[in-house]
Amino acid sequence: MRSRRLRSQFQDRFYATLGFTGAHSRQIGKFEQADGGTLFLDELGELPKEAQVRFLRVLEDKEVWRLNAEKPIKVDVRIVAATNRSLLDEVAEGRFREDLFYRLAVAVLKLPPLRHRGEDIQYLIRHLLNQVNQESREEPSYKDKKISPEGEKIMLEHSWPGNVRELLNTLRRLAVWSDNLMISEEEVREGLLTGPGGFRKSGDILERDVGQGFDLTGLLEKVERHYIEKAWLESGKRKKEAATLLGISHYQTFSKRLQKYGLE
């Protein structure tokens, strides 16, 4: 039920963006507002099929209908769109229109996740912390914060599954929680949050109690399956690229592991 409500809300907002029948309020749509400029659409992969048809029509005809209007309005808008899904997979599964995809895919940029950005993360940490300090300067008794070298090292080792949004909100959380001008290593450890099933710290897997006994083979298989699946999805289900991400020299070896865990 919640999923259907969210899709309905997304569809209503998108209809209002285009400004055609289906919107629930009288307003100038974003396409009309962006006439002669650029319109950014986030999470394009979430667009419902019905709205995709209408969106394609706007792109093809270069016109929108304002609510209760007697004639369409011409618009000239450049579209920049983003999604965290593989739209090629969405097209293959029938969830995204192929004609709309190729209408939009004039220039395609694939941004690597934060965990693959290497030294960039360090610069992003410092840039975003400066942004957090700027945002918080009007708060009572707030003073600019810095992260200790040890704390920064912990952040560089984190996988950042939530990418830049997670990094920025983590820095905001650390700046609020820390009473010190220099955010310590321990404060960074406490401030990093993970989703269900994630490892709290990179060393947790090495902290199992051998005295109590545990299934080493099962643990290693669980870790291997986790990263095989992660690389498989990250690569857009391309075996050669996924094998490269994991340092596996032959994609045939990766293919066998996919079969082993029933992921192919």
VOTORBA-268748 format. One record per residue (C-alpha): x negated, y, z negated; residue in one letter; chain. Coordinates in steps of 0.05 Angstrom, whole numbers. Layout:
BEGIN
u, v, w, residu, chaine
X, Y, Z, A, A
...
REM end
This chain:
BEGIN
u, v, w, residu, chaine
0, 0, 0, M, A
-55, 49, -19, R, A
-91, 35, 47, S, A
-28, 50, 87, R, A
-17, 115, 48, R, A
-89, 137, 62, L, A
-81, 122, 136, R, A
-16, 160, 137, S, A
-47, 221, 103, Q, A
-106, 218, 151, F, A
-59, 215, 210, Q, A
-18, 274, 185, D, A
-80, 316, 175, R, A
-105, 298, 244, F, A
-39, 316, 277, Y, A
-42, 383, 242, A, A
-113, 391, 269, T, A
-89, 382, 340, L, A
-27, 423, 327, G, A
23, 378, 364, F, A
87, 342, 344, T, A
73, 297, 285, G, A
44, 350, 239, A, A
86, 365, 179, H, A
74, 440, 175, S, A
74, 501, 219, R, A
3, 523, 231, Q, A
-48, 538, 285, I, A
-85, 473, 297, G, A
-160, 468, 290, K, A
-168, 456, 365, F, A
-135, 523, 378, E, A
-177, 557, 325, Q, A
-240, 526, 355, A, A
-224, 549, 426, D, A
-289, 570, 459, G, A
-331, 537, 405, G, A
-347, 471, 371, T, A
-302, 426, 329, L, A
-334, 375, 282, F, A
-294, 313, 267, L, A
-319, 269, 209, D, A
-304, 195, 200, E, A
-279, 188, 271, L, A
-276, 112, 263, G, A
-218, 120, 214, E, A
-173, 151, 267, L, A
-108, 111, 275, P, A
-93, 82, 344, K, A
-32, 127, 355, E, A
-73, 189, 340, A, A
-128, 163, 387, Q, A
-79, 165, 445, V, A
-60, 237, 430, R, A
-133, 257, 419, F, A
-152, 228, 486, L, A
-96, 266, 520, R, A
-121, 332, 490, V, A
-192, 317, 515, L, A
-168, 299, 585, E, A
-117, 355, 593, D, A
-154, 408, 553, K, A
-89, 433, 523, E, A
-49, 426, 459, V, A
24, 436, 441, W, A
38, 481, 382, R, A
98, 457, 341, L, A
164, 475, 374, N, A
128, 510, 431, A, A
158, 512, 501, E, A
91, 506, 537, K, A
21, 479, 522, P, A
-39, 522, 502, I, A
-104, 514, 540, K, A
-165, 501, 497, V, A
-239, 495, 513, D, A
-273, 459, 455, V, A
-339, 422, 447, R, A
-330, 359, 404, I, A
-382, 335, 354, V, A
-360, 273, 317, A, A
-390, 228, 263, A, A
-375, 160, 236, T, A
-407, 108, 191, N, A
-378, 52, 233, R, A
-405, 20, 297, S, A
-354, 44, 347, L, A
-378, -8, 397, L, A
-357, -61, 347, D, A
-292, -24, 334, E, A
-279, -25, 410, V, A
-295, -99, 414, A, A
-247, -113, 357, E, A
-192, -72, 389, G, A
-190, -20, 334, R, A
-217, 38, 375, F, A
-198, 56, 446, R, A
-252, 42, 497, E, A
-232, 100, 542, D, A
-235, 148, 483, L, A
-303, 121, 462, F, A
-334, 132, 531, Y, A
-300, 200, 536, R, A
-336, 222, 472, L, A
-402, 184, 479, A, A
-438, 235, 522, V, A
-498, 242, 474, A, A
-503, 191, 418, V, A
-550, 202, 359, L, A
-562, 146, 310, K, A
-585, 173, 243, L, A
-624, 122, 202, P, A
-601, 111, 130, P, A
-638, 147, 75, L, A
-675, 83, 54, R, A
-709, 82, 122, H, A
-731, 155, 121, R, A
-798, 142, 86, G, A
-833, 207, 64, E, A
-772, 248, 85, D, A
-738, 228, 20, I, A
-789, 265, -21, Q, A
-777, 329, 18, Y, A
-702, 319, 14, L, A
-705, 310, -62, I, A
-742, 376, -70, R, A
-699, 413, -21, H, A
-633, 388, -51, L, A
-657, 400, -122, L, A
-671, 472, -103, N, A
-600, 475, -75, Q, A
-573, 448, -141, V, A
-612, 500, -180, N, A
-585, 555, -135, Q, A
-513, 530, -146, E, A
-520, 527, -222, S, A
-554, 593, -236, R, A
-488, 626, -254, E, A
-474, 573, -306, E, A
-485, 595, -379, P, A
-555, 580, -405, S, A
-574, 540, -343, Y, A
-648, 539, -325, K, A
-680, 513, -262, D, A
-698, 439, -266, K, A
-755, 400, -237, K, A
-766, 325, -233, I, A
-828, 294, -263, S, A
-875, 256, -216, P, A
-855, 191, -251, E, A
-781, 207, -242, G, A
-792, 224, -169, E, A
-827, 157, -159, K, A
-766, 121, -186, I, A
-722, 159, -138, M, A
-767, 142, -79, L, A
-759, 68, -96, E, A
-683, 72, -99, H, A
-645, 44, -38, S, A
-594, 102, -35, W, A
-535, 62, -7, P, A
-494, 127, -10, G, A
-547, 164, 31, N, A
-552, 240, 24, V, A
-485, 248, -12, R, A
-510, 200, -66, E, A
-577, 235, -71, L, A
-546, 304, -78, L, A
-495, 282, -130, N, A
-549, 245, -168, T, A
-590, 308, -171, L, A
-530, 348, -195, R, A
-517, 295, -249, R, A
-590, 296, -271, L, A
-591, 372, -274, A, A
-529, 373, -319, V, A
-550, 315, -364, W, A
-621, 336, -377, S, A
-634, 386, -432, D, A
-706, 393, -410, N, A
-735, 434, -354, L, A
-773, 373, -330, M, A
-727, 314, -316, I, A
-762, 252, -343, S, A
-770, 182, -314, E, A
-721, 153, -365, E, A
-669, 206, -349, E, A
-675, 188, -275, V, A
-665, 114, -291, R, A
-603, 130, -331, E, A
-576, 177, -278, G, A
-581, 128, -220, L, A
-515, 92, -209, L, A
-502, 31, -166, T, A
-439, 0, -137, G, A
-410, -68, -153, P, A
-459, -124, -143, G, A
-519, -77, -137, G, A
-583, -84, -178, F, A
-588, -30, -231, R, A
-664, -24, -222, K, A
-712, -53, -172, S, A
-744, -95, -228, G, A
-680, -127, -255, D, A
-688, -189, -212, I, A
-756, -200, -245, L, A
-727, -196, -315, E, A
-689, -262, -318, R, A
-696, -301, -382, D, A
-735, -364, -363, V, A
-725, -392, -434, G, A
-650, -397, -421, Q, A
-660, -430, -354, G, A
-632, -409, -287, F, A
-625, -433, -215, D, A
-686, -403, -179, L, A
-668, -433, -111, T, A
-597, -404, -117, G, A
-624, -336, -137, L, A
-672, -333, -78, L, A
-618, -355, -30, E, A
-571, -301, -58, K, A
-624, -248, -47, V, A
-640, -274, 23, E, A
-567, -276, 43, R, A
-556, -206, 17, H, A
-611, -176, 60, Y, A
-597, -219, 121, I, A
-525, -194, 121, E, A
-548, -122, 106, K, A
-597, -121, 165, A, A
-546, -155, 210, W, A
-495, -100, 198, L, A
-546, -44, 196, E, A
-572, -64, 265, S, A
-503, -64, 295, G, A
-507, -141, 299, K, A
-567, -141, 344, R, A
-612, -200, 325, K, A
-678, -173, 350, K, A
-670, -106, 315, E, A
-645, -139, 251, A, A
-705, -186, 250, A, A
-752, -126, 259, T, A
-719, -91, 200, L, A
-736, -150, 155, L, A
-806, -161, 182, G, A
-786, -227, 215, I, A
-830, -237, 277, S, A
-782, -280, 317, H, A
-708, -264, 324, Y, A
-695, -339, 332, Q, A
-716, -348, 259, T, A
-666, -293, 239, F, A
-612, -328, 281, S, A
-623, -393, 243, K, A
-614, -357, 177, R, A
-550, -325, 202, L, A
-524, -394, 217, Q, A
-548, -421, 150, K, A
-505, -370, 112, Y, A
-446, -371, 160, G, A
-455, -298, 179, L, A
-458, -303, 255, E, A
REM end
